[in-house]
C-alpha cells in the first residue's frame, strides 16, 4: 500500500538496523545533552513480546520517544526496541513516512499490533494521541488518554504485559495555551482527519500558532523517563478483551500507575 510516501505503512519489513543505529547516534549527540535526558528502569523490560505504553508529548517533535528508543537500543539491543504504532495522517506525510518507517513505525491499527506481538516483538503505543500530545501546558503533569481503551484490548487479546513508559518534562518544549477542541469540531477536522484538537500554541520561532504547530525550536526542558514494572492481568485472551467492564478496570489500573509516576517525576524536575 503506497500512501503518499515511499514506504508501505502496514509493512513490518521497513525497519532497518542501520537507520536505527544512525538515529540513535544522532539522538545521543543532540537530544540527550540538550534536554539533560535520563532514562530509568530499563532493567524492568521483560523478555518476549510486550506492549510499551507511553504518555504522549510535544506533538510531532516527541523527543521522549526518540530518547527512550535510543536508550533501549544501547542498553538492551535491537530485540527490545519496539515497533511504533503511528497515526496514519502522520505516516502519510512524505517526510515523516521516510523518516519513521525505517525506524519501525507502522500504521496504528489492531491488526498491525497483533501481527507484531505474535511475531515475538515489542510494540510502542501512545493511547492519548493528539489529545495527550497537544494537551494544554497547564495539564503537562497529567496523563490524558481521553477514554481510549484500545491499548488494553490489544494487550489482553495478545496475552502480553504492558510496560508503562512515563515521561516528564517533554511537554515543556513548547507551550500549548489551549487545545480548542470545540474549534476542531466546528472545522470538522475531527471527522476528516481524526484530529480532535486544533490548538493555540506558543513556540520558537513562530510565536502564536493556530492549528497543529509546524516544526519548532524546542525549549531546553529537562526530560525524565521511567519504565515502570510490567503489568499483567488475571484474565486475558479474546474474551477478556471484549469484556467492557474488565477492560475499563484494567485501563484504570494502568493509568493510575502512570499518573502517580508522572506526578512524582514532575515534582523532581
GIGINOR-V398512 format. One record per pair of residues at least 24 apart in sequence whose C-alpha atoms are under 6 Angstrom apart, sorted by the first residue. I is the first residue (numbers start at 1). J is the second residue. Records with the same first field share a line. If there is no record, write none. Layout:
I: J ; J
This chain:
3: 92
4: 92
5: 94 ; 97
9: 106 ; 107
10: 106 ; 107
14: 101 ; 102
15: 102 ; 103 ; 104
16: 102
20: 103
24: 70
35: 220 ; 221 ; 222 ; 223
36: 222
37: 223 ; 224
38: 224
39: 225 ; 226
40: 226
41: 226 ; 227
44: 229
48: 120
49: 117 ; 120 ; 121 ; 122
50: 122 ; 160 ; 161
51: 122 ; 123 ; 162 ; 163
52: 123 ; 124 ; 162 ; 163 ; 164
53: 124 ; 125 ; 126 ; 164 ; 165
54: 126 ; 164 ; 165 ; 166
55: 126
56: 126 ; 132 ; 133
57: 133 ; 170 ; 171
58: 133 ; 171
59: 133
82: 122 ; 123 ; 124
83: 123
84: 123 ; 124
85: 125
135: 179
136: 176 ; 177 ; 178 ; 179
137: 175 ; 176
140: 171
143: 259
153: 241
156: 236 ; 237 ; 241
157: 237 ; 238 ; 241
159: 236 ; 237
161: 230 ; 231 ; 232
162: 230 ; 231
163: 230
164: 227 ; 228
165: 226 ; 227
166: 225 ; 226
167: 224 ; 225
168: 223 ; 224 ; 265 ; 266
169: 221 ; 222 ; 223
170: 223
172: 221
173: 218 ; 219 ; 221
174: 203
175: 201 ; 202
176: 201
177: 201
